[in-house]
Amino acid sequence: MQAVEVPVEDLEDKINALIELVKRKKPDNAEFEAIKVEDYDGGVMKTESYY
């Protein structure tokens, strides 16, 4: 089994929109059992910080 963790910091409606996007736009051969949303106490890097 493989897992992907995506730390996201935003409003609840935007997080829900991301979840719906993942469900609709996943690659044809991709499978997932569950998407879990959990509170996270650590820091989340801003996207701009990666550049």
Residue, then its C-alpha position, 0 to 999 in steps of 0.5 A: m500500500q502507498a500513501v500520499e500526504v498533502p498538508v494544506e492550509d486554507l478555508e474548509d470550502k477550498i479543501n473540499a473543492l480540492i478533494e472533489l478535484v482529486k476524485r474527478k481528475k485522478p489518473d485512469n489506473a489510480e485507485f484510492e481507498a479513502i481521503k482523510v482530513e485531519d488537523y495538523d499542528g505543523g507548519v505548511m510551506k507556501t507554494e511560492s517558497y518552493y521556487 
